[in-house]
Amino acid sequence: MKKLRIALGAHHSLALLPEAGEAATAIVAQLGLPAYGAVLAVVGSAGSLGPQLLPRLRQLFGQAVASAAQQATAVLLDGGTQAGVMALLGEAVAALGYATPLVGVAPAALVNCSPAPAPPAAVALEPHHSHFVLTPGTKWGDETSTLFGIVEALRGPARPAALLLVGGGAVAHTELLAAVRLGLPIVVLAGTGGLADELAAAWPTRSVASSLASPILTEVMTNGHVQFYALEASAEGLKAVLLHHLSAATAAA
């Protein structure tokens, strides 16, 4: 696989460009991550988060998500672009002094990865990520199998891992399904629109609603370990929920 050092403003990041079919364990070995104790993937909306939500989300990402990851010595993973939840997460990690590794996974054909030539209509990478894995593929969602392969490789046999869903569109459906099939606990931030609110609305009557849902949501509602947390609830409460799922005791249970 190719390895690049890329400059994103004043910040430099390591970018890996694996070949098609490259093993997730090989990718993880090349990332050169510091010692870590847990894994947290954050997925959801790239461009559809309402502007009225952003002040509250910035607060939660800083005081709960990034803070919990730092306390749990977790590796963070997301989609890596300068949009939506990825931008919020990058800003939160930077505000805490880059104490937590943040790995963005996206298709190389769709992002601007200087010094590599930028493809037409390339999307900017979020500048506060420490690492990127830029995968084969030509459409959003082609990176999902690599993202969750990396989650599985990082988790290994003993480390705790979890998923946080904020909003979410079409790609988030397949990401959620991948998390369910890995047995990850899923925390859904209700009140953020998109898939998060669709799932929150269906969950109370899932035994009935699942027959009307998409096959993906049917499987999620049947097999998923899902916990909902309200957008307006406290940052301290969300941090506690995330720390519970990222604790070694939870992984061993």
C-alpha positions as CSV (number, residue, x, y, z in Angstrom):
1,M,0.0,0.0,0.0
2,K,1.1,3.6,-0.6
3,K,1.9,5.8,2.4
4,L,1.8,9.6,2.2
5,R,2.4,12.5,4.6
6,I,-0.1,15.1,3.8
7,A,-0.3,18.7,5.0
8,L,-3.7,20.0,5.9
9,G,-3.2,23.6,6.9
10,A,-0.7,23.6,9.8
11,H,-1.4,20.0,10.6
12,H,0.3,17.0,9.0
13,S,-1.4,13.6,8.8
14,L,-0.4,10.1,7.6
15,A,-2.5,8.8,4.7
16,L,-2.5,5.1,3.6
17,L,-3.8,4.1,0.2
18,P,-4.4,0.3,0.4
19,E,-4.9,-1.9,-2.6
20,A,-8.2,-3.6,-3.2
21,G,-8.6,-6.6,-0.9
22,E,-5.8,-5.5,1.4
23,A,-6.2,-7.1,4.9
24,A,-7.4,-4.8,7.6
25,T,-4.7,-6.2,9.9
26,A,-2.1,-5.0,7.4
27,I,-3.6,-1.5,7.3
28,V,-3.6,-1.3,11.1
29,A,0.0,-2.4,11.2
30,Q,1.0,0.5,8.9
31,L,-1.0,3.1,10.8
32,G,1.6,3.1,13.6
33,L,-1.0,4.1,16.2
34,P,0.1,4.7,19.8
35,A,-1.0,2.3,22.6
36,Y,-4.8,2.4,23.0
37,G,-7.4,0.8,25.1
38,A,-10.7,1.0,23.1
39,V,-12.2,1.8,19.7
40,L,-15.1,4.2,18.9
41,A,-16.5,4.7,15.4
42,V,-18.6,7.8,14.8
43,V,-20.9,7.8,11.8
44,G,-23.8,9.9,10.6
45,S,-24.7,13.0,8.6
46,A,-22.1,14.6,6.3
47,G,-24.2,17.5,5.0
48,S,-27.7,17.3,6.4
49,L,-27.3,18.4,10.0
50,G,-29.5,21.4,10.6
51,P,-27.6,24.6,11.5
52,Q,-29.7,24.9,14.6
53,L,-28.2,21.7,15.9
54,L,-24.5,22.7,15.5
55,P,-24.0,24.7,18.7
56,R,-25.4,21.8,20.8
57,L,-23.5,19.2,18.8
58,R,-20.2,21.0,19.2
59,Q,-20.8,21.0,22.9
60,L,-21.5,17.3,23.0
61,F,-18.6,16.4,20.7
62,G,-16.2,18.3,22.9
63,Q,-17.4,17.6,26.4
64,A,-18.7,14.1,25.8
65,V,-17.4,12.3,22.7
66,A,-13.8,13.5,22.4
67,S,-13.5,13.7,26.2
68,A,-14.7,10.1,26.7
69,A,-12.3,8.9,23.9
70,Q,-9.4,10.6,25.6
71,Q,-10.3,9.2,29.0
72,A,-10.7,5.7,27.6
73,T,-7.5,6.0,25.5
74,A,-9.7,5.1,22.5
75,V,-8.9,5.3,18.8
76,L,-11.6,7.3,17.0
77,L,-12.7,6.4,13.4
78,D,-15.0,8.3,11.1
79,G,-15.4,9.2,7.4
80,G,-12.6,11.7,7.4
81,T,-14.1,14.6,5.3
82,Q,-14.6,18.2,6.2
83,A,-18.3,17.9,6.7
84,G,-21.0,17.1,9.2
85,V,-20.1,14.8,12.1
86,M,-16.5,14.4,10.8
87,A,-15.8,18.1,11.0
88,L,-17.3,18.3,14.5
89,L,-15.2,15.4,15.7
90,G,-12.0,16.8,14.2
91,E,-12.6,20.2,15.8
92,A,-13.3,18.5,19.2
93,V,-10.1,16.4,19.1
94,A,-8.1,19.4,18.1
95,A,-9.6,21.5,21.0
96,L,-8.3,18.8,23.4
97,G,-4.8,19.0,22.1
98,Y,-4.8,16.1,19.6
99,A,-4.6,13.6,22.5
100,T,-6.7,11.0,20.7
101,P,-5.8,9.3,17.4
102,L,-8.5,10.1,14.8
103,V,-8.6,7.9,11.7
104,G,-10.7,9.0,8.7
105,V,-11.7,6.3,6.1
106,A,-12.9,7.5,2.7
107,P,-12.6,6.5,-1.0
108,A,-9.4,8.0,-2.5
109,A,-11.3,8.8,-5.8
110,L,-13.6,11.2,-4.0
111,V,-11.3,13.3,-1.8
112,N,-8.6,15.9,-2.2
113,C,-5.4,14.3,-0.9
114,S,-2.5,16.6,-1.7
115,P,0.2,16.0,-2.9
116,A,-1.7,13.4,-4.9
117,P,-3.7,14.9,-7.9
118,A,-7.2,16.0,-6.8
119,P,-10.0,14.2,-8.7
120,P,-12.8,16.4,-10.2
121,A,-15.3,17.6,-7.5
122,A,-13.0,16.3,-4.8
123,V,-14.2,16.7,-1.2
124,A,-11.8,18.2,1.3
125,L,-10.4,16.1,4.1
126,E,-10.9,17.2,7.7
127,P,-7.6,18.9,8.7
128,H,-7.4,17.7,12.3
129,H,-7.3,14.0,11.7
130,S,-4.1,12.2,12.6
131,H,-4.5,9.4,10.0
132,F,-6.4,8.6,6.9
133,V,-7.1,5.4,5.1
134,L,-8.1,6.2,1.5
135,T,-9.7,3.2,-0.1
136,P,-10.4,1.9,-3.6
137,G,-13.9,2.7,-4.8
138,T,-15.8,5.3,-6.7
139,K,-18.8,6.1,-4.6
140,W,-19.6,6.9,-1.0
141,G,-20.1,3.6,0.9
142,D,-17.4,1.8,-0.9
143,E,-15.2,2.5,2.1
144,T,-17.6,0.9,4.7
145,S,-16.1,-2.6,4.6
146,T,-12.6,-1.3,5.1
147,L,-13.8,1.0,8.0
148,F,-15.4,-1.8,9.9
149,G,-12.6,-4.2,9.0
150,I,-10.3,-1.7,10.7
151,V,-12.6,-1.5,13.7
152,E,-12.5,-5.3,14.0
153,A,-8.8,-5.5,13.7
154,L,-8.2,-2.7,16.2
155,R,-10.7,-4.3,18.7
156,G,-9.0,-7.7,18.5
157,P,-10.1,-10.3,21.0
158,A,-10.3,-8.1,24.1
159,R,-10.6,-4.4,23.6
160,P,-14.0,-2.8,23.8
161,A,-15.5,-1.0,20.8
162,A,-18.7,0.9,20.1
163,L,-20.4,3.0,17.5
164,L,-22.0,6.4,17.9
165,L,-24.7,7.4,15.3
166,V,-25.6,11.1,14.7
167,G,-28.2,11.8,12.1
168,G,-27.2,9.7,9.1
169,G,-28.3,9.1,5.5
170,A,-28.1,6.2,3.0
171,V,-24.5,5.2,3.8
172,A,-25.2,5.2,7.5
173,H,-27.7,2.3,7.0
174,T,-24.9,0.0,5.8
175,E,-22.6,1.3,8.5
176,L,-25.1,0.5,11.2
177,L,-25.7,-2.9,9.8
178,A,-21.9,-3.6,9.8
179,A,-21.8,-2.5,13.4
180,V,-24.6,-4.9,14.3
181,R,-22.9,-7.8,12.6
182,L,-19.8,-7.1,14.6
183,G,-21.8,-7.1,17.8
184,L,-20.9,-3.5,18.6
185,P,-23.0,-1.6,21.1
186,I,-24.6,1.3,19.3
187,V,-25.4,4.7,20.9
188,V,-27.9,6.7,18.8
189,L,-28.0,10.4,19.4
190,A,-31.8,11.0,19.1
191,G,-33.0,14.4,17.9
192,T,-30.3,14.7,15.2
193,G,-32.5,13.8,12.2
194,G,-32.0,11.3,9.5
195,L,-31.4,7.6,10.4
196,A,-31.0,8.4,14.1
197,D,-34.5,9.7,14.4
198,E,-35.9,7.1,12.0
199,L,-34.5,4.4,14.3
200,A,-35.7,6.1,17.5
201,A,-39.2,6.4,16.1
202,A,-39.4,2.7,15.1
203,W,-37.7,1.2,18.1
204,P,-40.5,1.3,20.7
205,T,-42.8,-0.8,18.4
206,R,-40.1,-2.7,16.6
207,S,-41.8,-6.1,16.9
208,V,-44.6,-4.6,14.7
209,A,-42.7,-1.9,12.7
210,S,-39.8,-4.2,11.7
211,S,-42.1,-6.0,9.2
212,L,-42.6,-2.7,7.5
213,A,-39.0,-1.5,7.6
214,S,-36.2,-2.0,5.2
215,P,-34.3,-5.3,5.5
216,I,-31.4,-3.4,7.0
217,L,-33.5,-1.8,9.7
218,T,-35.3,-5.1,10.3
219,E,-32.0,-6.8,11.1
220,V,-30.8,-3.8,13.2
221,M,-34.0,-3.8,15.2
222,T,-33.9,-7.6,15.6
223,N,-30.2,-8.1,16.5
224,G,-28.8,-4.7,17.4
225,H,-27.6,-3.7,20.9
226,V,-28.9,-0.1,20.6
227,Q,-29.1,2.6,23.3
228,F,-30.7,6.0,22.6
229,Y,-29.5,9.3,24.1
230,A,-31.4,12.5,23.7
231,L,-29.7,15.5,22.1
232,E,-31.0,17.8,24.9
233,A,-29.7,15.6,27.7
234,S,-26.5,16.4,29.5
235,A,-23.0,16.1,28.1
236,E,-21.9,14.4,31.3
237,G,-24.6,11.7,30.8
238,L,-23.5,11.0,27.2
239,K,-19.8,10.8,28.3
240,A,-20.8,8.3,31.0
241,V,-22.7,6.2,28.4
242,L,-19.7,6.1,26.1
243,L,-17.3,5.4,28.8
244,H,-19.4,2.5,29.9
245,H,-19.2,0.9,26.5
246,L,-15.5,1.7,26.1
247,S,-14.5,0.2,29.4
248,A,-12.5,-3.0,29.7
249,A,-15.0,-4.4,32.2
250,T,-17.8,-4.1,29.6
251,A,-15.7,-5.8,26.9
252,A,-15.0,-8.7,29.3
253,A,-18.6,-9.2,30.3
